[in-house]
Amino acid sequence: GAAILLSVACVVLVTASNDWSKERQFRGLQGRLQREQRAAVLRGGRLAQVPVADLVVGDVLQVKYGE
């Protein structure tokens, strides 16, 4: 009985550690994409490429197929 309990605890700890590591990597990738991703907007009558984090109310987005 103790061996089964020990093996289950080991599997749970390894799975939790793996999930935590993958979640941390995902959050880092998501943050990097938000900083690097740009959008084409019409702002003040001019077309400009701005980071998606800098979009404001009144910007007109130029959406292309696949975006």
Backbone as CSV, one residue per row, in Angstrom:
resi,resn,N_x,N_y,N_z,CA_x,CA_y,CA_z,C_x,C_y,C_z
1,GLY,0.811,-1.198,0.000,0.000,0.000,0.000,0.846,1.251,0.000
2,ALA,1.934,1.218,0.777,2.793,2.404,0.870,3.495,2.670,-0.463
3,ALA,3.860,1.613,-1.164,4.535,1.776,-2.456,3.597,2.428,-3.466
4,ILE,2.341,2.035,-3.454,1.368,2.639,-4.373,1.173,4.110,-4.036
5,LEU,1.036,4.419,-2.773,0.870,5.801,-2.337,2.090,6.641,-2.713
6,LEU,3.273,6.103,-2.536,4.503,6.803,-2.895,4.593,7.039,-4.400
7,SER,4.238,6.050,-5.196,4.302,6.216,-6.650,3.271,7.232,-7.135
8,VAL,2.083,7.229,-6.551,1.064,8.220,-6.926,1.534,9.620,-6.558
9,ALA,2.105,9.785,-5.384,2.618,11.090,-4.966,3.728,11.569,-5.890
10,CYS,4.586,10.656,-6.309,5.674,11.003,-7.227,5.131,11.470,-8.573
11,VAL,4.157,10.766,-9.104,3.560,11.140,-10.388,2.871,12.499,-10.283
12,VAL,2.166,12.732,-9.193,1.482,14.014,-9.000,2.496,15.149,-8.924
13,LEU,3.585,14.977,-8.196,4.599,16.021,-8.082,5.282,16.303,-9.419
14,VAL,5.606,15.273,-10.170,6.252,15.467,-11.472,5.301,16.159,-12.438
15,THR,4.037,15.771,-12.445,3.051,16.393,-13.331,2.835,17.860,-12.964
16,ALA,2.727,18.149,-11.674,2.539,19.538,-11.236,3.745,20.391,-11.599
17,SER,4.928,19.856,-11.434,6.144,20.592,-11.789,6.198,20.868,-13.288
18,ASN,5.849,19.894,-14.096,5.851,20.064,-15.538,4.807,21.103,-15.964
19,ASP,3.610,21.042,-15.396,2.568,22.012,-15.727,2.982,23.429,-15.346
20,TRP,3.600,23.583,-14.184,4.049,24.899,-13.732,5.111,25.461,-14.679
21,SER,6.034,24.616,-15.112,7.084,25.044,-16.030,6.501,25.472,-17.379
22,LYS,5.567,24.703,-17.899,4.945,25.042,-19.184,4.130,26.327,-19.079
23,GLU,3.441,26.523,-17.969,2.666,27.746,-17.762,3.582,28.966,-17.710
24,ARG,4.718,28.847,-17.048,5.683,29.941,-16.967,6.234,30.283,-18.353
25,GLN,6.541,29.272,-19.152,7.024,29.499,-20.513,5.955,30.162,-21.364
26,PHE,4.704,29.743,-21.208,3.608,30.317,-21.971,3.421,31.791,-21.631
27,ARG,3.478,32.137,-20.354,3.321,33.537,-19.935,4.450,34.392,-20.502
28,GLY,5.658,33.879,-20.515,6.777,34.618,-21.097,6.604,34.834,-22.583
29,LEU,6.149,33.824,-23.291,5.913,33.943,-24.723,4.782,34.917,-25.007
30,GLN,3.736,34.866,-24.217,2.597,35.759,-24.404,3.024,37.217,-24.188
31,GLY,3.834,37.465,-23.188,4.326,38.819,-22.939,5.208,39.312,-24.066
32,ARG,6.055,38.433,-24.584,6.928,38.825,-25.694,6.127,39.144,-26.947
33,LEU,5.087,38.356,-27.223,4.250,38.617,-28.390,3.518,39.940,-28.267
34,GLN,3.054,40.273,-27.076,2.349,41.540,-26.889,3.277,42.723,-27.111
35,ARG,4.548,42.598,-26.753,5.490,43.694,-26.966,5.889,43.816,-28.430
36,GLU,5.985,42.693,-29.151,6.501,42.700,-30.515,5.425,42.803,-31.585
37,GLN,4.198,42.408,-31.292,3.155,42.391,-32.306,2.732,43.818,-32.634
38,ARG,2.610,44.097,-33.904,2.242,45.440,-34.364,0.956,45.372,-35.182
39,ALA,0.267,46.503,-35.227,-0.973,46.603,-35.985,-0.894,47.835,-36.871
40,ALA,-1.489,47.729,-38.054,-1.568,48.867,-38.960,-2.815,49.669,-38.597
41,VAL,-2.627,50.944,-38.253,-3.748,51.788,-37.847,-3.733,53.088,-38.632
42,LEU,-4.905,53.639,-38.779,-5.066,54.958,-39.364,-5.247,55.908,-38.194
43,ARG,-4.246,56.721,-37.959,-4.250,57.621,-36.803,-3.889,59.020,-37.284
44,GLY,-4.804,59.944,-37.113,-4.547,61.325,-37.548,-4.412,61.439,-39.048
45,GLY,-5.103,60.600,-39.786,-5.045,60.653,-41.243,-3.830,59.985,-41.848
46,ARG,-2.981,59.390,-41.036,-1.774,58.728,-41.532,-1.795,57.264,-41.124
47,LEU,-1.310,56.399,-42.019,-1.205,54.979,-41.726,0.094,54.731,-40.973
48,ALA,0.007,54.047,-39.838,1.192,53.815,-39.017,1.165,52.395,-38.468
49,GLN,2.338,51.856,-38.169,2.489,50.565,-37.509,2.774,50.849,-36.036
50,VAL,1.876,50.426,-35.158,2.056,50.655,-33.723,1.944,49.336,-32.983
51,PRO,2.605,49.205,-31.844,2.432,47.997,-31.030,0.979,47.873,-30.577
52,VAL,0.479,46.652,-30.490,-0.923,46.450,-30.123,-1.216,46.968,-28.720
53,ALA,-0.229,47.050,-27.864,-0.443,47.567,-26.518,-0.697,49.075,-26.532
54,ASP,-0.320,49.766,-27.614,-0.479,51.216,-27.700,-1.741,51.635,-28.446
55,LEU,-2.629,50.702,-28.761,-3.871,51.069,-29.431,-4.744,51.889,-28.493
56,VAL,-5.395,52.899,-29.062,-6.262,53.765,-28.266,-7.615,53.884,-28.956
57,VAL,-8.567,54.420,-28.217,-9.889,54.650,-28.775,-9.762,55.672,-29.892
58,GLY,-10.380,55.393,-31.025,-10.321,56.289,-32.175,-9.395,55.793,-33.263
59,ASP,-8.534,54.834,-32.960,-7.685,54.240,-33.997,-8.553,53.407,-34.925
60,VAL,-8.290,53.505,-36.209,-8.981,52.685,-37.197,-7.996,51.626,-37.651
61,LEU,-8.305,50.377,-37.338,-7.409,49.278,-37.670,-7.566,48.849,-39.117
62,GLN,-6.448,48.562,-39.752,-6.459,47.994,-41.082,-6.297,46.493,-40.905
63,VAL,-7.384,45.762,-41.112,-7.375,44.314,-40.901,-7.217,43.631,-42.248
64,LYS,-6.255,42.732,-42.314,-6.023,41.971,-43.537,-6.459,40.537,-43.322
65,TYR,-6.627,39.830,-44.412,-7.016,38.431,-44.351,-5.995,37.642,-43.543
66,GLY,-6.444,36.874,-42.558,-5.566,36.055,-41.752,-5.148,36.681,-40.440
67,GLU,-5.529,37.924,-40.198,-5.154,38.583,-38.938,-6.248,38.419,-37.910
